[in-house]
Amino acid sequence: MTKINFPPVNEQMDLIKRGSFEIIPEEELVKKLENSLKEGKQLNIKLGCDPSRPDLHIGHSVVLRKLAQFQSLGHQAILIIGDFTGMIGDPSGRNVTRPALSLEETRINGQSYLEQASKILNKEKTKIVYNSEWLGKMSFEDVIKLSSKYTVARMIERDDFTKRFKAGEPISVHEFLYPLAQAMDSVAIKSDVELGGTDQKFNLLVGRDIQREFGLEPQVILTMPLIIGTDGVEKMSKSYNNYIGISEPPKEIYGKTLSIPDNLIYNYYELATDISNEELKEIRTRLNDKEFNPRDLKRKLARTLVSMYHNLQAAAEAEEEFDKIFIKKEIPDDIPEYKFNDGTSEISILDLLTIVNFASSKGEARRLVMQGGVSLNGEKADDITAVVKLPKELILKVGKRKFIKIKT
């Protein structure tokens, strides 16, 4: 085996600690790095993904970027696709039992996850494994023996379970098996360090305990903050519709980034980009200067994110189009069209919104109109009973970025 030349331990720790929320225990990580440097042997850095949803957003990128940083230091990144555990459903942060997925669904989602994660990770240097390889082979006897290594009392200490238990919400027995199954992943790959969001802390700690039970040196835990979404309130999630998808079109990434509150600018730079620590210090200084307009930093952040997931040209074009629409108040060049070919000359505003798929129902269409988010040829449409007389050409706009050209 070729001996790897790693950076000095202090340099590695500087990068590893950047943006990290907690390292448990930090002294063990230092020791592992020292031994790794002495022996020229990579550490196994584990990240498990639960492919319950196939779309990745900036929130997912936070921990993926940390895994990529370990890669850049010369360590072995191991991405575990939880095709088997995905059938159980991670109870982290849940107040109800998560719906189970089929193995086929988790495999499809896992492949999509992998393709998108490759925008961040060096795919050639990433070891990719599916946990059905070992969990699917466990017998009922194996499961009983594994379950005997952890008590119900310790399991119920978990915040998610405690809250549900006190609220009288049902907790299925199979949910207790999820952290044990995730721990078996750490046993199977002999994980040295496991990464996860702060909401994964309990699962990662169980991994340490179960590794000890199997006679292995326990993994170090590194948790990353959960990035707040564009609404500035909840963690980034598709469920809250406050996300920036890493596979979204450039103009969506750019526009959504500009919508984040000013108090999140520094966090996004620190957690979602690779800018240097010196640049981070400069950003903090500027943000603390009351004379400085944070809009300029936000525009730079938007360009940076588009460049990361697309390219520099796409970032420039996205900025140009944003300025055209929101500063110059012009209409985009490439908006979709909808043509009435049946001689329709007038239509209710609610029917129009549903026909062009800007609203999934009349109820949603009514809400959009009442919230003032609909305009026709630049004029706000705020009457839910309005009947729209259709000229040869009409520009319908919903929200800030949705346009369509109506033709008759």
C-alpha positions as CSV (number, residue, x, y, z in Angstrom):
1,M,0.0,0.0,0.0
2,T,1.3,3.4,-1.0
3,K,2.1,5.6,2.0
4,I,0.1,8.9,1.9
5,N,1.6,12.2,2.8
6,F,-1.0,14.0,4.9
7,P,-0.8,17.7,5.9
8,P,0.4,18.4,9.5
9,V,-2.3,17.6,12.1
10,N,-2.8,21.2,13.1
11,E,-3.5,22.2,9.5
12,Q,-5.9,19.3,9.2
13,M,-7.7,20.3,12.4
14,D,-8.0,23.9,11.2
15,L,-9.9,22.8,8.1
16,I,-11.9,20.1,9.9
17,K,-13.1,22.5,12.6
18,R,-14.2,25.2,10.1
19,G,-18.0,25.5,10.5
20,S,-18.2,22.3,12.6
21,F,-20.7,22.4,15.5
22,E,-19.3,19.7,17.7
23,I,-16.5,17.1,17.6
24,I,-17.0,14.2,20.1
25,P,-14.4,13.8,21.5
26,E,-12.0,16.2,19.9
27,E,-8.9,14.7,21.6
28,E,-9.7,11.3,20.0
29,L,-9.8,12.8,16.6
30,V,-6.4,14.4,17.1
31,K,-5.0,11.1,18.2
32,K,-6.5,9.3,15.1
33,L,-5.0,12.0,12.9
34,E,-1.6,11.6,14.6
35,N,-1.6,7.8,14.1
36,S,-2.8,8.3,10.5
37,L,0.1,10.7,9.8
38,K,2.6,8.4,11.5
39,E,1.5,5.3,9.6
40,G,0.6,7.0,6.3
41,K,-2.9,5.4,6.5
42,Q,-6.2,6.9,5.6
43,L,-9.0,7.4,8.1
44,N,-12.4,6.0,7.1
45,I,-14.8,9.0,7.0
46,K,-18.4,7.9,7.0
47,L,-21.5,9.8,5.8
48,G,-24.8,8.0,5.6
49,C,-27.6,9.3,3.4
50,D,-31.2,8.3,3.9
51,P,-32.6,8.4,0.3
52,S,-36.2,9.2,1.3
53,R,-36.1,12.2,-1.0
54,P,-34.1,12.3,-4.3
55,D,-33.4,16.1,-4.4
56,L,-30.5,17.7,-2.7
57,H,-30.3,21.3,-1.5
58,I,-27.8,23.6,0.1
59,G,-28.7,22.2,3.5
60,H,-27.5,18.7,2.4
61,S,-24.3,20.3,0.9
62,V,-23.1,21.4,4.3
63,V,-22.2,17.9,5.5
64,L,-21.2,16.8,2.0
65,R,-18.7,19.6,1.8
66,K,-17.2,18.6,5.1
67,L,-16.8,15.1,3.7
68,A,-15.1,16.6,0.6
69,Q,-12.7,18.5,2.9
70,F,-11.6,15.2,4.5
71,Q,-11.1,13.9,0.9
72,S,-8.9,16.9,0.2
73,L,-6.8,16.0,3.2
74,G,-6.2,12.6,1.8
75,H,-8.7,10.5,3.8
76,Q,-11.1,7.9,2.5
77,A,-14.6,9.3,2.1
78,I,-17.2,6.5,2.4
79,L,-20.8,7.4,1.3
80,I,-23.3,4.9,2.6
81,I,-26.5,4.8,0.6
82,G,-29.2,3.8,3.1
83,D,-31.3,1.7,0.8
84,F,-32.1,-0.7,3.6
85,T,-32.4,1.8,6.4
86,G,-34.5,4.0,4.1
87,M,-37.2,1.3,4.3
88,I,-37.3,1.9,8.1
89,G,-37.2,5.7,8.0
90,D,-35.1,7.9,10.2
91,P,-37.1,9.1,13.1
92,S,-34.8,12.1,13.7
93,G,-36.8,15.3,14.1
94,R,-40.1,13.5,13.5
95,N,-43.2,13.8,15.6
96,V,-44.9,11.0,13.7
97,T,-43.7,7.7,12.2
98,R,-42.0,8.2,8.8
99,P,-43.6,6.4,5.9
100,A,-41.7,3.3,4.8
101,L,-40.2,3.1,1.3
102,S,-39.7,0.0,-0.8
103,L,-36.1,-1.2,-1.6
104,E,-36.7,-0.2,-5.2
105,E,-37.7,3.3,-4.3
106,T,-34.7,3.8,-2.0
107,R,-32.4,2.5,-4.8
108,I,-33.8,5.0,-7.3
109,N,-33.6,7.9,-4.8
110,G,-30.1,6.7,-3.8
111,Q,-28.8,6.9,-7.4
112,S,-30.2,10.4,-7.8
113,Y,-28.6,11.4,-4.5
114,L,-25.3,10.0,-5.8
115,E,-25.4,11.9,-9.1
116,Q,-26.1,15.2,-7.3
117,A,-23.5,14.6,-4.5
118,S,-20.9,14.2,-7.3
119,K,-21.2,17.9,-7.8
120,I,-19.5,18.2,-4.4
121,L,-17.5,15.0,-3.9
122,N,-14.6,13.6,-6.0
123,K,-16.6,10.6,-7.3
124,E,-13.4,8.6,-8.3
125,K,-12.1,8.9,-4.7
126,T,-15.4,8.2,-3.0
127,K,-16.2,4.7,-1.8
128,I,-19.9,4.1,-2.3
129,V,-21.7,1.3,-0.5
130,Y,-25.3,0.2,0.0
131,N,-26.2,-0.9,3.6
132,S,-28.5,-3.6,2.3
133,E,-25.2,-5.5,1.6
134,W,-24.9,-6.3,5.3
135,L,-28.2,-5.4,6.9
136,G,-30.1,-7.5,4.4
137,K,-28.2,-10.5,5.4
138,M,-28.9,-10.3,9.1
139,S,-31.1,-13.1,10.5
140,F,-33.8,-12.5,13.1
141,E,-31.4,-14.0,15.6
142,D,-28.8,-11.4,14.6
143,V,-31.3,-8.6,15.1
144,I,-32.2,-9.9,18.6
145,K,-28.6,-10.1,19.6
146,L,-28.0,-6.5,18.3
147,S,-31.1,-5.3,20.2
148,S,-29.8,-6.8,23.4
149,K,-26.8,-4.4,23.3
150,Y,-28.9,-1.3,23.9
151,T,-31.6,-0.5,26.5
152,V,-35.1,0.9,26.0
153,A,-34.3,3.5,28.7
154,R,-31.4,4.8,26.7
155,M,-33.4,4.8,23.5
156,I,-36.2,6.8,25.1
157,E,-33.7,9.5,26.2
158,R,-33.8,10.6,22.6
159,D,-35.6,14.0,22.3
160,D,-37.8,12.9,19.4
161,F,-39.0,9.8,21.2
162,T,-39.4,11.6,24.6
163,K,-41.6,14.3,23.0
164,R,-43.8,11.7,21.2
165,F,-44.1,9.5,24.2
166,K,-45.2,12.4,26.5
167,A,-47.6,13.6,23.8
168,G,-49.1,10.2,23.5
169,E,-48.0,9.9,19.9
170,P,-47.3,6.3,18.7
171,I,-43.7,5.0,18.4
172,S,-43.3,1.9,16.4
173,V,-40.8,-0.7,17.6
174,H,-39.1,-0.7,14.2
175,E,-38.1,3.0,14.8
176,F,-35.9,1.8,17.7
177,L,-34.0,-0.3,15.2
178,Y,-33.0,2.6,13.0
179,P,-30.1,3.9,15.1
180,L,-29.0,0.3,15.7
181,A,-29.0,-0.4,12.0
182,Q,-27.1,2.9,11.3
183,A,-24.6,1.8,14.0
184,M,-24.1,-1.5,12.2
185,D,-23.0,0.6,9.2
186,S,-20.2,1.9,11.3
187,V,-19.3,-1.6,12.4
188,A,-19.3,-2.9,8.8
189,I,-17.0,-0.3,7.3
190,K,-14.9,0.2,10.5
191,S,-15.7,3.9,10.6
192,D,-13.1,6.2,12.2
193,V,-15.2,9.4,11.9
194,E,-18.9,9.8,11.2
195,L,-20.4,13.0,9.9
196,G,-23.9,14.3,10.3
197,G,-26.2,17.2,11.1
198,T,-26.8,18.2,14.7
199,D,-30.1,16.3,14.5
200,Q,-28.1,13.1,14.0
201,K,-26.1,13.3,17.2
202,F,-28.1,10.5,19.0
203,N,-27.7,8.1,16.1
204,L,-24.0,8.8,15.8
205,L,-23.4,8.2,19.6
206,V,-25.2,4.9,19.3
207,G,-22.6,4.0,16.6
208,R,-19.8,4.6,19.1
209,D,-21.4,2.3,21.6
210,I,-22.2,-0.5,19.2
211,Q,-18.6,-0.4,17.8
212,R,-17.3,-0.9,21.3
213,E,-19.6,-3.9,21.7
214,F,-18.1,-5.4,18.6
215,G,-14.5,-4.8,19.9
216,L,-13.8,-1.9,17.5
217,E,-12.2,1.5,18.3
218,P,-15.2,3.8,18.5
219,Q,-15.6,6.4,15.8
220,V,-15.3,10.2,16.4
221,I,-18.5,12.2,15.8
222,L,-18.5,15.4,13.9
223,T,-21.8,17.3,13.7
224,M,-22.5,20.2,11.4
225,P,-25.1,23.0,11.9
226,L,-28.4,22.7,10.2
227,I,-28.5,25.7,7.8
228,I,-31.5,27.9,8.0
229,G,-33.6,28.2,4.9
230,T,-34.4,31.3,2.8
231,D,-37.3,32.2,5.1
232,G,-34.8,32.9,7.9
233,V,-36.8,30.8,10.4
234,E,-36.9,27.1,9.8
235,K,-34.1,24.7,8.8
236,M,-33.8,24.4,5.1
237,S,-36.2,21.8,3.8
238,K,-38.4,21.1,0.8
239,S,-41.3,20.6,3.3
240,Y,-41.0,24.3,4.3
241,N,-40.4,25.4,0.7
242,N,-37.4,27.4,1.9
243,Y,-34.7,25.5,0.0
244,I,-32.1,26.2,-2.7
245,G,-31.7,23.1,-4.7
246,I,-28.2,22.3,-6.0
247,S,-29.6,21.0,-9.3
248,E,-32.0,23.9,-9.8
249,P,-31.6,26.2,-12.8
250,P,-29.0,29.0,-12.3
251,K,-31.7,31.8,-12.2
252,E,-33.5,29.9,-9.4
253,I,-30.3,29.5,-7.3
254,Y,-29.4,33.1,-7.9
255,G,-32.9,34.5,-7.1
256,K,-33.4,32.4,-4.0
257,T,-30.0,33.3,-2.6
258,L,-30.8,37.0,-2.9
259,S,-34.0,36.4,-0.9
260,I,-32.2,35.2,2.3
261,P,-32.2,37.6,5.3
262,D,-29.0,39.6,5.8
263,N,-28.2,37.8,9.1
264,L,-27.7,34.5,7.2
265,I,-25.1,35.8,4.8
266,Y,-22.1,34.9,6.9
267,N,-23.4,31.4,7.7
268,Y,-24.0,30.7,4.0
269,Y,-20.5,31.8,3.1
270,E,-19.0,29.7,5.9
271,L,-21.0,26.5,5.5
272,A,-22.0,26.4,1.8
273,T,-18.8,27.8,0.0
274,D,-15.1,27.2,0.0
275,I,-13.9,30.7,0.4
276,S,-10.8,31.2,2.6
277,N,-10.8,32.0,6.3
278,E,-9.2,35.4,5.4
279,E,-12.2,36.2,3.1
280,L,-14.6,35.1,5.9
281,K,-13.0,37.5,8.3
282,E,-13.3,40.3,5.7
283,I,-17.0,39.4,5.2
284,R,-17.6,39.6,9.0
285,T,-15.9,42.9,9.1
286,R,-18.0,44.3,6.3
287,L,-21.3,43.0,7.8
288,N,-20.4,44.7,11.1
289,D,-19.9,48.0,9.3
290,K,-23.2,49.9,9.4
291,E,-22.2,51.9,6.4
292,F,-21.8,48.8,4.2
293,N,-24.7,47.6,2.1
294,P,-25.0,43.8,2.5
295,R,-26.7,43.5,-0.8
296,D,-23.3,43.4,-2.6
297,L,-22.1,40.5,-0.5
298,K,-25.4,38.7,-1.2
299,R,-25.0,39.2,-4.9
300,K,-21.5,37.8,-4.7
301,L,-22.8,34.8,-2.7
302,A,-25.4,34.1,-5.3
303,R,-22.8,34.2,-8.1
304,T,-20.6,31.9,-6.1
305,L,-23.3,29.3,-5.6
306,V,-24.4,29.3,-9.2
307,S,-20.8,29.0,-10.3
308,M,-20.3,26.0,-7.9
309,Y,-23.2,24.0,-9.3
310,H,-23.2,25.3,-12.9
311,N,-20.4,27.6,-14.2
312,L,-19.2,31.2,-14.2
313,Q,-21.0,32.0,-17.4
314,A,-24.3,30.7,-16.0
315,A,-23.7,32.9,-12.9
316,A,-23.2,36.0,-15.0
317,E,-26.3,35.3,-17.1
318,A,-28.4,34.6,-14.0
319,E,-27.4,37.9,-12.5
320,E,-28.1,39.7,-15.7
321,E,-31.6,38.2,-16.0
322,F,-32.3,39.0,-12.3
323,D,-31.4,42.6,-12.8
324,K,-33.5,42.8,-16.0
325,I,-36.6,41.5,-14.2
326,F,-36.3,43.0,-10.7
327,I,-34.2,46.2,-11.2
328,K,-35.1,47.2,-14.7
329,K,-38.6,45.6,-14.3
330,E,-38.4,43.9,-17.7
331,I,-39.8,40.6,-18.8
332,P,-37.5,37.6,-19.4
333,D,-36.7,36.6,-23.0
334,D,-37.4,32.9,-22.7
335,I,-40.7,32.6,-20.8
336,P,-43.0,29.7,-21.7
337,E,-46.2,30.2,-23.7
338,Y,-49.7,28.9,-23.5
339,K,-52.1,29.2,-26.5
340,F,-55.9,28.9,-26.4
341,N,-56.8,27.3,-29.7
342,D,-60.5,27.0,-29.0
343,G,-61.6,30.6,-29.5
344,T,-61.7,31.4,-25.8
345,S,-62.0,35.2,-25.4
346,E,-62.4,35.4,-21.6
347,I,-61.8,33.2,-18.5
348,S,-61.9,33.6,-14.8
349,I,-58.6,34.4,-13.1
350,L,-58.8,31.3,-11.0
351,D,-59.4,29.0,-14.0
352,L,-56.5,30.7,-15.9
353,L,-54.1,30.0,-13.0
354,T,-55.0,26.4,-12.8
355,I,-55.0,25.8,-16.6
356,V,-51.4,27.1,-17.0
357,N,-50.4,25.0,-13.9
358,F,-49.4,28.0,-11.8
359,A,-51.9,26.6,-9.2
360,S,-52.7,23.0,-8.5
361,S,-56.3,23.9,-7.5
362,K,-58.8,26.7,-7.4
363,G,-58.2,26.9,-3.7
364,E,-54.5,27.6,-4.2
365,A,-55.3,30.0,-7.1
366,R,-57.6,31.9,-4.7
367,R,-54.8,32.1,-2.1
368,L,-52.3,33.4,-4.7
369,V,-54.7,36.2,-5.8
370,M,-55.6,37.2,-2.3
371,Q,-52.0,37.4,-1.3
372,G,-51.3,39.9,-4.1
373,G,-48.9,37.6,-6.0
374,V,-50.7,37.7,-9.4
375,S,-50.4,40.3,-12.1
376,L,-51.5,40.6,-15.7
377,N,-49.4,42.8,-18.0
378,G,-47.9,44.4,-15.0
379,E,-51.2,45.2,-13.3
380,K,-51.9,43.5,-10.0
381,A,-54.9,41.1,-10.1
382,D,-56.4,41.0,-6.6
383,D,-60.1,40.2,-7.3
384,I,-60.8,36.4,-7.0
385,T,-64.0,36.9,-9.0
386,A,-62.4,38.7,-11.9
387,V,-63.0,37.5,-15.4
388,V,-60.0,38.1,-17.7
389,K,-60.7,39.3,-21.2
390,L,-58.0,37.7,-23.4
391,P,-56.2,39.9,-26.0
392,K,-53.9,38.3,-28.6
393,E,-51.1,38.3,-26.1
394,L,-51.0,38.6,-22.3
395,I,-48.2,38.2,-19.7
396,L,-49.3,36.4,-16.6
397,K,-46.9,36.7,-13.6
398,V,-47.1,34.8,-10.3
399,G,-44.8,35.5,-7.5
400,K,-41.4,37.0,-8.3
401,R,-40.0,34.6,-10.9
402,K,-42.9,32.8,-12.7
403,F,-44.0,34.2,-16.0
404,I,-46.0,32.8,-18.9
405,K,-47.2,34.4,-22.2
406,I,-50.9,33.7,-22.9
407,K,-51.9,33.8,-26.6
408,T,-55.3,33.4,-28.3
